[in-house]
Amino acid sequence: MITMQADKFTLQINYSYKANRERVFQAWTKQELLKQWWGPEGFTTTIDRMDVVEGGGYRFIMLAPNGSNHIIGGNYLSVIPNEKLVFTWKWEHEGSGEDQADTVVTIVFLEQGEGTELLVTHENFSTKDEAENHNNGWSSSLGGNLKKYLELNV
């Protein structure tokens, strides 16, 4: 769902997984696990930096099937083990001269029986198109890659 408030757009999505909350949280916070599923389907990810502590930073380089690089980085604002992650999100557009505003991602990990419900809020988009593009990426990554990773690595 995409909503608008004060000229900014917010994306909210949720997914359920047949894996306990600790395991899903580790898939987000352990470098060797995250690189196995991060990014839209067909992409591969190299992790340049990933320090999952409050104030720590991250930088991921996603290689698209067409050979183009998509680089994302930011800082962790809140890390509550097995419960919540909050981090800034900013695309690097090398040589573009664009100064894109940071967006903020909040991930909440909820116990759901023997599984986990993941609530994702990605906010501060300037346009609805920008939010919709991120919705497509998150859907592919979370509904495709992460789901497959968790099911295959029981």
N, CA, C and O atoms as a GROMACS GRO file, in nm:
protein
  616
    1MET      N    1   0.084  -0.116   0.000
    1MET     CA    2   0.000   0.000   0.000
    1MET      C    3   0.090   0.124   0.000
    1MET      O    4   0.189   0.130   0.072
    2ILE      N    5   0.054   0.223  -0.082
    2ILE     CA    6   0.128   0.349  -0.088
    2ILE      C    7   0.036   0.460  -0.040
    2ILE      O    8  -0.076   0.473  -0.089
    3THR      N    9   0.083   0.540   0.055
    3THR     CA   10   0.005   0.652   0.107
    3THR      C   11   0.084   0.780   0.091
    3THR      O   12   0.206   0.778   0.074
    4MET      N   13   0.013   0.894   0.098
    4MET     CA   14   0.080   1.023   0.086
    4MET      C   15   0.046   1.108   0.208
    4MET      O   16  -0.069   1.111   0.252
    5GLN      N   17   0.147   1.177   0.260
    5GLN     CA   18   0.126   1.268   0.372
    5GLN      C   19   0.231   1.378   0.362
    5GLN      O   20   0.351   1.350   0.350
    6ALA      N   21   0.187   1.503   0.366
    6ALA     CA   22   0.277   1.619   0.360
    6ALA      C   23   0.370   1.612   0.239
    6ALA      O   24   0.491   1.632   0.251
    7ASP      N   25   0.313   1.583   0.122
    7ASP     CA   26   0.387   1.580  -0.005
    7ASP      C   27   0.494   1.471  -0.011
    7ASP      O   28   0.582   1.478  -0.097
    8LYS      N   29   0.489   1.374   0.076
    8LYS     CA   30   0.581   1.261   0.073
    8LYS      C   31   0.500   1.132   0.067
    8LYS      O   32   0.389   1.125   0.118
    9PHE      N   33   0.558   1.032   0.003
    9PHE     CA   34   0.489   0.904  -0.015
    9PHE      C   35   0.554   0.797   0.072
    9PHE      O   36   0.675   0.796   0.092
   10THR      N   37   0.470   0.708   0.123
   10THR     CA   38   0.514   0.598   0.209
   10THR      C   39   0.464   0.466   0.153
   10THR      O   40   0.349   0.455   0.111
   11LEU      N   41   0.552   0.368   0.152
   11LEU     CA   42   0.520   0.233   0.105
   11LEU      C   43   0.513   0.141   0.226
   11LEU      O   44   0.604   0.141   0.309
   12GLN      N   45   0.406   0.062   0.235
   12GLN     CA   46   0.393  -0.035   0.344
   12GLN      C   47   0.359  -0.170   0.283
   12GLN      O   48   0.263  -0.184   0.207
   13ILE      N   49   0.439  -0.271   0.317
   13ILE     CA   50   0.414  -0.406   0.268
   13ILE      C   51   0.441  -0.505   0.381
   13ILE      O   52   0.515  -0.475   0.475
   14ASN      N   53   0.381  -0.622   0.371
   14ASN     CA   54   0.410  -0.726   0.471
   14ASN      C   55   0.414  -0.862   0.404
   14ASN      O   56   0.347  -0.889   0.305
   15TYR      N   57   0.496  -0.947   0.463
   15TYR     CA   58   0.515  -1.085   0.416
   15TYR      C   59   0.520  -1.178   0.535
   15TYR      O   60   0.563  -1.139   0.644
   16SER      N   61   0.474  -1.301   0.514
   16SER     CA   62   0.482  -1.405   0.617
   16SER      C   63   0.577  -1.514   0.570
   16SER      O   64   0.579  -1.550   0.453
   17TYR      N   65   0.655  -1.566   0.664
   17TYR     CA   66   0.753  -1.669   0.633
   17TYR      C   67   0.739  -1.786   0.730
   17TYR      O   68   0.702  -1.768   0.846
   18LYS      N   69   0.769  -1.904   0.680
   18LYS     CA   70   0.767  -2.025   0.764
   18LYS      C   71   0.906  -2.043   0.825
   18LYS      O   72   0.973  -2.144   0.801
   19ALA      N   73   0.946  -1.946   0.902
   19ALA     CA   74   1.077  -1.948   0.971
   19ALA      C   75   1.061  -1.865   1.097
   19ALA      O   76   0.986  -1.768   1.099
   20ASN      N   77   1.133  -1.904   1.203
   20ASN     CA   78   1.118  -1.828   1.327
   20ASN      C   79   1.180  -1.689   1.314
   20ASN      O   80   1.261  -1.662   1.225
   21ARG      N   81   1.140  -1.602   1.405
   21ARG     CA   82   1.178  -1.461   1.400
   21ARG      C   83   1.330  -1.443   1.405
   21ARG      O   84   1.383  -1.357   1.335
   22GLU      N   85   1.399  -1.520   1.487
   22GLU     CA   86   1.545  -1.509   1.498
   22GLU      C   87   1.612  -1.539   1.364
   22GLU      O   88   1.706  -1.470   1.324
   23ARG      N   89   1.563  -1.641   1.296
   23ARG     CA   90   1.622  -1.680   1.168
   23ARG      C   91   1.600  -1.574   1.060
   23ARG      O   92   1.689  -1.545   0.981
   24VAL      N   93   1.480  -1.516   1.059
   24VAL     CA   94   1.451  -1.410   0.962
   24VAL      C   95   1.535  -1.287   0.993
   24VAL      O   96   1.588  -1.223   0.902
   25PHE      N   97   1.549  -1.252   1.121
   25PHE     CA   98   1.631  -1.138   1.160
   25PHE      C   99   1.776  -1.159   1.118
   25PHE      O  100   1.841  -1.067   1.068
   26GLN      N  101   1.828  -1.280   1.139
   26GLN     CA  102   1.966  -1.310   1.099
   26GLN      C  103   1.984  -1.297   0.948
   26GLN      O  104   2.091  -1.256   0.903
   27ALA      N  105   1.882  -1.333   0.871
   27ALA     CA  106   1.892  -1.318   0.726
   27ALA      C  107   1.911  -1.172   0.686
   27ALA      O  108   1.966  -1.143   0.580
   28TRP      N  109   1.864  -1.081   0.770
   28TRP     CA  110   1.879  -0.937   0.746
   28TRP      C  111   2.008  -0.880   0.803
   28TRP      O  112   2.054  -0.775   0.759
   29THR      N  113   2.067  -0.946   0.901
   29THR     CA  114   2.177  -0.884   0.976
   29THR      C  115   2.311  -0.955   0.965
   29THR      O  116   2.412  -0.902   1.012
   30LYS      N  117   2.315  -1.071   0.907
   30LYS     CA  118   2.440  -1.145   0.887
   30LYS      C  119   2.480  -1.132   0.741
   30LYS      O  120   2.407  -1.173   0.651
   31GLN      N  121   2.596  -1.074   0.719
   31GLN     CA  122   2.644  -1.044   0.584
   31GLN      C  123   2.641  -1.166   0.493
   31GLN      O  124   2.597  -1.157   0.379
   32GLU      N  125   2.689  -1.280   0.542
   32GLU     CA  126   2.698  -1.400   0.459
   32GLU      C  127   2.560  -1.454   0.422
   32GLU      O  128   2.546  -1.525   0.322
   33LEU      N  129   2.458  -1.422   0.500
   33LEU     CA  130   2.322  -1.465   0.470
   33LEU      C  131   2.252  -1.365   0.378
   33LEU      O  132   2.187  -1.403   0.280
   34LEU      N  133   2.265  -1.237   0.410
   34LEU     CA  134   2.196  -1.133   0.334
   34LEU      C  135   2.235  -1.135   0.186
   34LEU      O  136   2.150  -1.118   0.099
   35LYS      N  137   2.361  -1.155   0.157
   35LYS     CA  138   2.405  -1.151   0.017
   35LYS      C  139   2.346  -1.266  -0.066
   35LYS      O  140   2.350  -1.262  -0.189
   36GLN      N  141   2.292  -1.369   0.002
   36GLN     CA  142   2.234  -1.482  -0.071
   36GLN      C  143   2.094  -1.451  -0.125
   36GLN      O  144   2.046  -1.520  -0.215
   37TRP      N  145   2.027  -1.347  -0.070
   37TRP     CA  146   1.890  -1.320  -0.114
   37TRP      C  147   1.863  -1.174  -0.149
   37TRP      O  148   1.760  -1.146  -0.210
   38TRP      N  149   1.948  -1.082  -0.113
   38TRP     CA  150   1.920  -0.939  -0.128
   38TRP      C  151   1.906  -0.899  -0.274
   38TRP      O  152   1.981  -0.944  -0.360
   39GLY      N  153   1.810  -0.814  -0.300
   39GLY     CA  154   1.791  -0.755  -0.433
   39GLY      C  155   1.680  -0.824  -0.510
   39GLY      O  156   1.634  -0.932  -0.473
   40PRO      N  157   1.636  -0.760  -0.617
   40PRO     CA  158   1.532  -0.820  -0.702
   40PRO      C  159   1.581  -0.951  -0.762
   40PRO      O  160   1.701  -0.976  -0.772
   41GLU      N  161   1.487  -1.034  -0.803
   41GLU     CA  162   1.522  -1.163  -0.863
   41GLU      C  163   1.611  -1.140  -0.986
   41GLU      O  164   1.585  -1.051  -1.067
   42GLY      N  165   1.715  -1.223  -0.998
   42GLY     CA  166   1.809  -1.213  -1.108
   42GLY      C  167   1.931  -1.127  -1.078
   42GLY      O  168   2.029  -1.132  -1.153
   43PHE      N  169   1.926  -1.049  -0.971
   43PHE     CA  170   2.038  -0.964  -0.931
   43PHE      C  171   2.132  -1.043  -0.840
   43PHE      O  172   2.089  -1.136  -0.772
   44THR      N  173   2.259  -1.005  -0.839
   44THR     CA  174   2.354  -1.056  -0.739
   44THR      C  175   2.403  -0.936  -0.659
   44THR      O  176   2.409  -0.824  -0.709
   45THR      N  177   2.438  -0.961  -0.534
   45THR     CA  178   2.476  -0.850  -0.445
   45THR      C  179   2.614  -0.873  -0.386
   45THR      O  180   2.646  -0.981  -0.338
   46THR      N  181   2.694  -0.767  -0.390
   46THR     CA  182   2.822  -0.762  -0.320
   46THR      C  183   2.805  -0.665  -0.205
   46THR      O  184   2.751  -0.555  -0.222
   47ILE      N  185   2.850  -0.704  -0.088
   47ILE     CA  186   2.838  -0.617   0.029
   47ILE      C  187   2.973  -0.551   0.053
   47ILE      O  188   3.071  -0.615   0.090
   48ASP      N  189   2.975  -0.420   0.030
   48ASP     CA  190   3.096  -0.341   0.049
   48ASP      C  191   3.118  -0.312   0.197
   48ASP      O  192   3.231  -0.314   0.246
   49ARG      N  193   3.007  -0.284   0.268
   49ARG     CA  194   3.015  -0.250   0.411
   49ARG      C  195   2.881  -0.287   0.475
   49ARG      O  196   2.775  -0.266   0.416
   50MET      N  197   2.887  -0.342   0.596
   50MET     CA  198   2.764  -0.376   0.668
   50MET      C  199   2.795  -0.388   0.816
   50MET      O  200   2.847  -0.490   0.862
   51ASP      N  201   2.764  -0.283   0.892
   51ASP     CA  202   2.790  -0.278   1.035
   51ASP      C  203   2.655  -0.256   1.104
   51ASP      O  204   2.613  -0.143   1.126
   52VAL      N  205   2.588  -0.367   1.139
   52VAL     CA  206   2.450  -0.362   1.189
   52VAL      C  207   2.448  -0.330   1.338
   52VAL      O  208   2.423  -0.417   1.422
   53VAL      N  209   2.475  -0.203   1.369
   53VAL     CA  210   2.463  -0.147   1.503
   53VAL      C  211   2.410  -0.005   1.485
   53VAL      O  212   2.425   0.054   1.378
   54GLU      N  213   2.348   0.050   1.590
   54GLU     CA  214   2.301   0.187   1.579
   54GLU      C  215   2.417   0.278   1.541
   54GLU      O  216   2.521   0.277   1.607
   55GLY      N  217   2.399   0.356   1.436
   55GLY     CA  218   2.504   0.444   1.387
   55GLY      C  219   2.596   0.379   1.286
   55GLY      O  220   2.674   0.447   1.220
   56GLY      N  221   2.588   0.246   1.273
   56GLY     CA  222   2.670   0.175   1.174
   56GLY      C  223   2.616   0.198   1.034
   56GLY      O  224   2.503   0.242   1.015
   57GLY      N  225   2.698   0.168   0.936
   57GLY     CA  226   2.658   0.192   0.798
   57GLY      C  227   2.657   0.066   0.714
   57GLY      O  228   2.705  -0.040   0.755
   58TYR      N  229   2.600   0.081   0.596
   58TYR     CA  230   2.600  -0.028   0.499
   58TYR      C  231   2.613   0.030   0.359
   58TYR      O  232   2.578   0.145   0.334
   59ARG      N  233   2.663  -0.052   0.268
   59ARG     CA  234   2.672  -0.017   0.127
   59ARG      C  235   2.668  -0.147   0.048
   59ARG      O  236   2.756  -0.232   0.062
   60PHE      N  237   2.564  -0.162  -0.035
   60PHE     CA  238   2.544  -0.282  -0.114
   60PHE      C  239   2.551  -0.247  -0.262
   60PHE      O  240   2.497  -0.146  -0.306
   61ILE      N  241   2.620  -0.331  -0.338
   61ILE     CA  242   2.630  -0.313  -0.483
   61ILE      C  243   2.554  -0.428  -0.548
   61ILE      O  244   2.594  -0.544  -0.537
   62MET      N  245   2.444  -0.394  -0.614
   62MET     CA  246   2.362  -0.495  -0.680
   62MET      C  247   2.392  -0.494  -0.829
   62MET      O  248   2.388  -0.389  -0.894
   63LEU      N  249   2.423  -0.611  -0.882
   63LEU     CA  250   2.452  -0.626  -1.024
   63LEU      C  251   2.328  -0.681  -1.093
   63LEU      O  252   2.282  -0.791  -1.063
   64ALA      N  253   2.274  -0.603  -1.186
   64ALA     CA  254   2.154  -0.643  -1.260
   64ALA      C  255   2.190  -0.743  -1.370
   64ALA      O  256   2.306  -0.750  -1.411
   65PRO      N  257   2.092  -0.820  -1.416
   65PRO     CA  258   2.118  -0.916  -1.525
   65PRO      C  259   2.176  -0.850  -1.650
   65PRO      O  260   2.248  -0.915  -1.726
   66ASN      N  261   2.146  -0.721  -1.673
   66ASN     CA  262   2.199  -0.651  -1.791
   66ASN      C  263   2.340  -0.596  -1.770
   66ASN      O  264   2.396  -0.533  -1.859
   67GLY      N  265   2.398  -0.621  -1.650
   67GLY     CA  266   2.535  -0.578  -1.622
   67GLY      C  267   2.547  -0.444  -1.553
   67GLY      O  268   2.658  -0.404  -1.518
   68SER      N  269   2.436  -0.373  -1.532
   68SER     CA  270   2.443  -0.243  -1.466
   68SER      C  271   2.450  -0.259  -1.314
   68SER      O  272   2.391  -0.351  -1.257
   69ASN      N  273   2.523  -0.169  -1.250
   69ASN     CA  274   2.534  -0.168  -1.104
   69ASN      C  275   2.431  -0.074  -1.043
   69ASN      O  276   2.405   0.034  -1.096
   70HIS      N  277   2.373  -0.116  -0.933
   70HIS     CA  278   2.280  -0.034  -0.856
   70HIS      C  279   2.332  -0.033  -0.713
   70HIS      O  280   2.335  -0.137  -0.647
   71ILE      N  281   2.373   0.085  -0.666
   71ILE     CA  282   2.441   0.095  -0.537
   71ILE      C  283   2.351   0.167  -0.436
   71ILE      O  284   2.299   0.276  -0.463
   72ILE      N  285   2.335   0.104  -0.321
   72ILE     CA  286   2.251   0.158  -0.215
   72ILE      C  287   2.333   0.165  -0.087
   72ILE      O  288   2.416   0.077  -0.060
   73GLY      N  289   2.310   0.268  -0.008
   73GLY     CA  290   2.382   0.280   0.118
   73GLY      C  291   2.301   0.357   0.220
   73GLY      O  292   2.200   0.419   0.187
   74GLY      N  293   2.347   0.353   0.343
   74GLY     CA  294   2.279   0.427   0.449
   74GLY      C  295   2.336   0.392   0.584
   74GLY      O  296   2.443   0.333   0.595
   75ASN      N  297   2.262   0.432   0.686
   75ASN     CA  298   2.304   0.409   0.824
   75ASN      C  299   2.191   0.346   0.904
   75ASN      O  300   2.073   0.372   0.880
   76TYR      N  301   2.229   0.262   0.999
   76TYR     CA  302   2.131   0.199   1.088
   76TYR      C  303   2.096   0.297   1.200
   76TYR      O  304   2.184   0.344   1.273
   77LEU      N  305   1.968   0.329   1.212
   77LEU     CA  306   1.920   0.422   1.314
   77LEU      C  307   1.877   0.350   1.441
   77LEU      O  308   1.890   0.404   1.551
   78SER      N  309   1.826   0.228   1.426
   78SER     CA  310   1.781   0.149   1.540
   78SER      C  311   1.798   0.001   1.508
   78SER      O  312   1.762  -0.044   1.399
   79VAL      N  313   1.854  -0.074   1.602
   79VAL     CA  314   1.870  -0.218   1.587
   79VAL      C  315   1.824  -0.283   1.718
   79VAL      O  316   1.891  -0.272   1.821
   80ILE      N  317   1.709  -0.349   1.713
   80ILE     CA  318   1.656  -0.422   1.829
   80ILE      C  319   1.652  -0.569   1.787
   80ILE      O  320   1.564  -0.609   1.710
   81PRO      N  321   1.746  -0.650   1.837
   81PRO     CA  322   1.758  -0.789   1.792
   81PRO      C  323   1.626  -0.865   1.791
   81PRO      O  324   1.550  -0.865   1.888
   82ASN      N  325   1.601  -0.930   1.677
   82ASN     CA  326   1.483  -1.014   1.654
   82ASN      C  327   1.351  -0.938   1.655
   82ASN      O  328   1.245  -1.000   1.649
   83GLU      N  329   1.356  -0.805   1.664
   83GLU     CA  330   1.232  -0.727   1.670
   83GLU      C  331   1.222  -0.619   1.564
   83GLU      O  332   1.118  -0.606   1.499
   84LYS      N  333   1.329  -0.541   1.545
   84LYS     CA  334   1.314  -0.423   1.459
   84LYS      C  335   1.448  -0.373   1.406
   84LYS      O  336   1.550  -0.375   1.476
   85LEU      N  337   1.446  -0.328   1.281
   85LEU     CA  338   1.558  -0.258   1.219
   85LEU      C  339   1.504  -0.128   1.158
   85LEU      O  340   1.396  -0.128   1.098
   86VAL      N  341   1.577  -0.019   1.175
   86VAL     CA  342   1.543   0.106   1.109
   86VAL      C  343   1.672   0.158   1.047
   86VAL      O  344   1.775   0.166   1.114
   87PHE      N  345   1.666   0.192   0.917
   87PHE     CA  346   1.786   0.240   0.850
   87PHE      C  347   1.751   0.340   0.741
   87PHE      O  348   1.643   0.336   0.683
   88THR      N  349   1.847   0.430   0.714
   88THR     CA  350   1.830   0.522   0.602
   88THR      C  351   1.865   0.448   0.474
   88THR      O  352   1.932   0.345   0.476
   89TRP      N  353   1.818   0.502   0.362
   89TRP     CA  354   1.832   0.437   0.232
   89TRP      C  355   1.860   0.545   0.129
   89TRP      O  356   1.779   0.637   0.113
   90LYS      N  357   1.971   0.535   0.060
   90LYS     CA  358   2.002   0.634  -0.043
   90LYS      C  359   2.074   0.567  -0.158
   90LYS      O  360   2.172   0.495  -0.139
   91TRP      N  361   2.024   0.592  -0.279
   91TRP     CA  362   2.088   0.540  -0.399
   91TRP      C  363   2.208   0.626  -0.433
   91TRP      O  364   2.204   0.748  -0.417
   92GLU      N  365   2.314   0.563  -0.479
   92GLU     CA  366   2.431   0.636  -0.531
   92GLU      C  367   2.418   0.640  -0.682
   92GLU      O  368   2.414   0.536  -0.748
   93HIS      N  369   2.413   0.759  -0.735
   93HIS     CA  370   2.407   0.777  -0.880
   93HIS      C  371   2.537   0.843  -0.923
   93HIS      O  372   2.545   0.966  -0.930
   94GLU      N  373   2.637   0.763  -0.951
   94GLU     CA  374   2.771   0.812  -0.981
   94GLU      C  375   2.769   0.908  -1.100
   94GLU      O  376   2.724   0.873  -1.209
   95GLY      N  377   2.821   1.029  -1.076
   95GLY     CA  378   2.836   1.126  -1.183
   95GLY      C  379   2.706   1.189  -1.230
   95GLY      O  380   2.708   1.265  -1.327
   96SER      N  381   2.593   1.162  -1.165
   96SER     CA  382   2.466   1.215  -1.213
   96SER      C  383   2.443   1.358  -1.166
   96SER      O  384   2.365   1.432  -1.227
   97GLY      N  385   2.509   1.397  -1.057
   97GLY     CA  386   2.486   1.530  -1.002
   97GLY      C  387   2.355   1.540  -0.925
   97GLY      O  388   2.322   1.646  -0.872
   98GLU      N  389   2.279   1.430  -0.920
   98GLU     CA  390   2.152   1.431  -0.848
   98GLU      C  391   2.177   1.420  -0.698
   98GLU      O  392   2.266   1.347  -0.654
   99ASP      N  393   2.098   1.492  -0.621
   99ASP     CA  394   2.107   1.482  -0.476
   99ASP      C  395   1.973   1.432  -0.425
   99ASP      O  396   1.884   1.511  -0.393
  100GLN      N  397   1.959   1.303  -0.419
  100GLN     CA  398   1.834   1.240  -0.376
  100GLN      C  399   1.825   1.243  -0.224
  100GLN      O  400   1.923   1.218  -0.154
  101ALA      N  401   1.706   1.274  -0.173
  101ALA     CA  402   1.685   1.274  -0.028
  101ALA      C  403   1.690   1.131   0.024
  101ALA      O  404   1.652   1.036  -0.044
  102ASP      N  405   1.738   1.118   0.148
  102ASP     CA  406   1.734   0.987   0.213
  102ASP      C  407   1.590   0.946   0.235
  102ASP      O  408   1.504   1.028   0.268
  103THR      N  409   1.563   0.818   0.217
  103THR     CA  410   1.437   0.760   0.261
  103THR      C  411   1.470   0.676   0.383
  103THR      O  412   1.587   0.650   0.412
  104VAL      N  413   1.367   0.634   0.455
  104VAL     CA  414   1.388   0.558   0.578
  104VAL      C  415   1.307   0.429   0.570
  104VAL      O  416   1.190   0.429   0.533
  105VAL      N  417   1.373   0.318   0.605
  105VAL     CA  418   1.310   0.186   0.604
  105VAL      C  419   1.299   0.136   0.748
  105VAL      O  420   1.396   0.139   0.823
  106THR      N  421   1.179   0.090   0.784
  106THR     CA  422   1.156   0.028   0.914
  106THR      C  423   1.109  -0.115   0.890
  106THR      O  424   1.010  -0.137   0.819
  107ILE      N  425   1.178  -0.211   0.948
  107ILE     CA  426   1.143  -0.352   0.936
  107ILE      C  427   1.104  -0.401   1.075
  107ILE      O  428   1.184  -0.392   1.169
  108VAL      N  429   0.982  -0.453   1.089
  108VAL     CA  430   0.936  -0.508   1.216
  108VAL      C  431   0.917  -0.658   1.198
  108VAL      O  432   0.854  -0.703   1.102
  109PHE      N  433   0.973  -0.736   1.290
  109PHE     CA  434   0.969  -0.883   1.286
  109PHE      C  435   0.870  -0.929   1.394
  109PHE      O  436   0.896  -0.913   1.513
  110LEU      N  437   0.757  -0.987   1.352
  110LEU     CA  438   0.654  -1.030   1.446
  110LEU      C  439   0.640  -1.181   1.446
  110LEU      O  440   0.636  -1.244   1.340
  111GLU      N  441   0.632  -1.240   1.566
  111GLU     CA  442   0.607  -1.384   1.576
  111GLU      C  443   0.467  -1.411   1.523
  111GLU      O  444   0.372  -1.338   1.553
  112GLN      N  445   0.455  -1.518   1.445
  112GLN     CA  446   0.327  -1.557   1.389
  112GLN      C  447   0.319  -1.709   1.397
  112GLN      O  448   0.351  -1.779   1.301
  113GLY      N  449   0.275  -1.760   1.513
  113GLY     CA  450   0.278  -1.904   1.535
  113GLY      C  451   0.422  -1.951   1.532
  113GLY      O  452   0.505  -1.902   1.609
  114GLU      N  453   0.453  -2.046   1.444
  114GLU     CA  454   0.591  -2.093   1.429
  114GLU      C  455   0.666  -2.015   1.321
  114GLU      O  456   0.782  -2.043   1.292
  115GLY      N  457   0.599  -1.917   1.263
  115GLY     CA  458   0.659  -1.838   1.157
  115GLY      C  459   0.681  -1.693   1.199
  115GLY      O  460   0.676  -1.659   1.317
  116THR      N  461   0.705  -1.610   1.098
  116THR     CA  462   0.734  -1.469   1.121
  116THR      C  463   0.659  -1.384   1.020
  116THR      O  464   0.654  -1.417   0.901
  117GLU      N  465   0.599  -1.276   1.068
  117GLU     CA  466   0.543  -1.176   0.978
  117GLU      C  467   0.639  -1.059   0.975
  117GLU      O  468   0.684  -1.011   1.079
  118LEU      N  469   0.670  -1.014   0.855
  118LEU     CA  470   0.762  -0.903   0.834
  118LEU      C  471   0.680  -0.782   0.789
  118LEU      O  472   0.612  -0.788   0.687
  119LEU      N  473   0.688  -0.673   0.865
  119LEU     CA  474   0.620  -0.549   0.828
  119LEU      C  475   0.726  -0.450   0.782
  119LEU      O  476   0.818  -0.417   0.857
  120VAL      N  477   0.714  -0.404   0.659
  120VAL     CA  478   0.812  -0.314   0.600
  120VAL      C  479   0.745  -0.180   0.572
  120VAL      O  480   0.643  -0.174   0.503
  121THR      N  481   0.803  -0.073   0.624
  121THR     CA  482   0.758   0.063   0.593
  121THR      C  483   0.878   0.136   0.533
  121THR      O  484   0.984   0.147   0.596
  122HIS      N  485   0.861   0.187   0.412
  122HIS     CA  486   0.967   0.262   0.344
  122HIS      C  487   0.908   0.400   0.316
  122HIS      O  488   0.814   0.413   0.238
  123GLU      N  489   0.963   0.503   0.379
  123GLU     CA  490   0.900   0.635   0.374
  123GLU      C  491   0.991   0.746   0.325
  123GLU      O  492   1.114   0.732   0.319
  124ASN      N  493   0.927   0.858   0.291
  124ASN     CA  494   0.992   0.981   0.248
  124ASN      C  495   1.022   0.984   0.098
  124ASN      O  496   1.116   1.052   0.056
  125PHE      N  497   0.943   0.913   0.019
  125PHE     CA  498   0.959   0.920  -0.127
  125PHE      C  499   0.904   1.053  -0.178
  125PHE      O  500   0.803   1.103  -0.128
  126SER      N  501   0.971   1.110  -0.277
  126SER     CA  502   0.928   1.238  -0.335
  126SER      C  503   0.810   1.221  -0.431
  126SER      O  504   0.727   1.311  -0.443
  127THR      N  505   0.803   1.106  -0.499
  127THR     CA  506   0.697   1.084  -0.597
  127THR      C  507   0.633   0.947  -0.578
  127THR      O  508   0.692   0.856  -0.521
  128LYS      N  509   0.511   0.936  -0.628
  128LYS     CA  510   0.442   0.807  -0.622
  128LYS      C  511   0.514   0.705  -0.709
  128LYS      O  512   0.522   0.587  -0.673
  129ASP      N  513   0.566   0.748  -0.825
  129ASP     CA  514   0.641   0.657  -0.914
  129ASP      C  515   0.761   0.596  -0.842
  129ASP      O  516   0.789   0.477  -0.855
  130GLU      N  517   0.831   0.679  -0.766
  130GLU     CA  518   0.948   0.632  -0.691
  130GLU      C  519   0.905   0.524  -0.590
  130GLU      O  520   0.971   0.421  -0.577
  131ALA      N  521   0.794   0.548  -0.520
  131ALA     CA  522   0.742   0.449  -0.425
  131ALA      C  523   0.701   0.321  -0.496
  131ALA      O  524   0.728   0.211  -0.447
  132GLU      N  525   0.636   0.333  -0.611
  132GLU     CA  526   0.592   0.214  -0.686
  132GLU      C  527   0.711   0.133  -0.737
  132GLU      O  528   0.708   0.010  -0.734
  133ASN      N  529   0.816   0.201  -0.782
  133ASN     CA  530   0.937   0.130  -0.827
  133ASN      C  531   0.999   0.051  -0.712
  133ASN      O  532   1.043  -0.062  -0.730
  134HIS      N  533   1.003   0.111  -0.594
  134HIS     CA  534   1.057   0.041  -0.478
  134HIS      C  535   0.966  -0.074  -0.434
  134HIS      O  536   1.013  -0.177  -0.387
  135ASN      N  537   0.835  -0.056  -0.451
  135ASN     CA  538   0.741  -0.164  -0.420
  135ASN      C  539   0.772  -0.286  -0.507
  135ASN      O  540   0.772  -0.399  -0.458
  136ASN      N  541   0.800  -0.263  -0.634
  136ASN     CA  542   0.835  -0.374  -0.725
  136ASN      C  543   0.963  -0.444  -0.679
  136ASN      O  544   0.970  -0.566  -0.677
  137GLY      N  545   1.064  -0.365  -0.642
  137GLY     CA  546   1.190  -0.424  -0.596
  137GLY      C  547   1.175  -0.501  -0.467
  137GLY      O  548   1.224  -0.613  -0.454
  138TRP      N  549   1.105  -0.441  -0.370
  138TRP     CA  550   1.083  -0.510  -0.242
  138TRP      C  551   1.003  -0.638  -0.263
  138TRP      O  552   1.034  -0.741  -0.204
  139SER      N  553   0.900  -0.632  -0.348
  139SER     CA  554   0.816  -0.750  -0.371
  139SER      C  555   0.898  -0.865  -0.428
  139SER      O  556   0.883  -0.980  -0.386
  140SER      N  557   0.985  -0.834  -0.524
  140SER     CA  558   1.070  -0.936  -0.585
  140SER      C  559   1.170  -0.991  -0.483
  140SER      O  560   1.193  -1.112  -0.476
  141SER      N  561   1.228  -0.902  -0.406
  141SER     CA  562   1.329  -0.942  -0.309
  141SER      C  563   1.269  -1.019  -0.192
  141SER      O  564   1.319  -1.126  -0.155
  142LEU      N  565   1.162  -0.966  -0.132
  142LEU     CA  566   1.104  -1.027  -0.012
  142LEU      C  567   1.009  -1.142  -0.043
  142LEU      O  568   1.009  -1.244   0.024
  143GLY      N  569   0.927  -1.124  -0.146
  143GLY     CA  570   0.831  -1.227  -0.183
  143GLY      C  571   0.891  -1.337  -0.268
  143GLY      O  572   0.836  -1.446  -0.278
  144GLY      N  573   1.004  -1.307  -0.329
  144GLY     CA  574   1.074  -1.406  -0.412
  144GLY      C  575   1.198  -1.458  -0.345
  144GLY      O  576   1.199  -1.568  -0.290
  145ASN      N  577   1.305  -1.379  -0.349
  145ASN     CA  578   1.436  -1.426  -0.303
  145ASN      C  579   1.442  -1.464  -0.155
  145ASN      O  580   1.491  -1.572  -0.123
  146LEU      N  581   1.393  -1.379  -0.066
  146LEU     CA  582   1.401  -1.411   0.077
  146LEU      C  583   1.315  -1.532   0.110
  146LEU      O  584   1.357  -1.619   0.186
  147LYS      N  585   1.197  -1.538   0.053
  147LYS     CA  586   1.108  -1.651   0.078
  147LYS      C  587   1.174  -1.782   0.033
  147LYS      O  588   1.173  -1.881   0.106
  148LYS      N  589   1.232  -1.781  -0.087
  148LYS     CA  590   1.302  -1.901  -0.138
  148LYS      C  591   1.420  -1.937  -0.049
  148LYS      O  592   1.440  -2.054  -0.016
  149TYR      N  593   1.498  -1.836  -0.010
  149TYR     CA  594   1.615  -1.860   0.076
  149TYR      C  595   1.572  -1.928   0.206
  149TYR      O  596   1.633  -2.027   0.247
  150LEU      N  597   1.470  -1.875   0.272
  150LEU     CA  598   1.426  -1.930   0.400
  150LEU      C  599   1.368  -2.070   0.385
  150LEU      O  600   1.385  -2.154   0.474
  151GLU      N  601   1.300  -2.097   0.274
  151GLU     CA  602   1.241  -2.230   0.252
  151GLU      C  603   1.348  -2.334   0.218
  151GLU      O  604   1.336  -2.450   0.258
  152LEU      N  605   1.452  -2.294   0.145
  152LEU     CA  606   1.557  -2.387   0.105
  152LEU      C  607   1.656  -2.415   0.217
  152LEU      O  608   1.718  -2.521   0.220
  153ASN      N  609   1.671  -2.322   0.308
  153ASN     CA  610   1.771  -2.334   0.414
  153ASN      C  611   1.705  -2.356   0.550
  153ASN      O  612   1.730  -2.282   0.645
  154VAL      N  613   1.622  -2.457   0.557
  154VAL     CA  614   1.549  -2.487   0.681
  154VAL      C  615   1.642  -2.546   0.785
  154VAL      O  616   1.599  -2.578   0.895
   0.00000   0.00000   0.00000
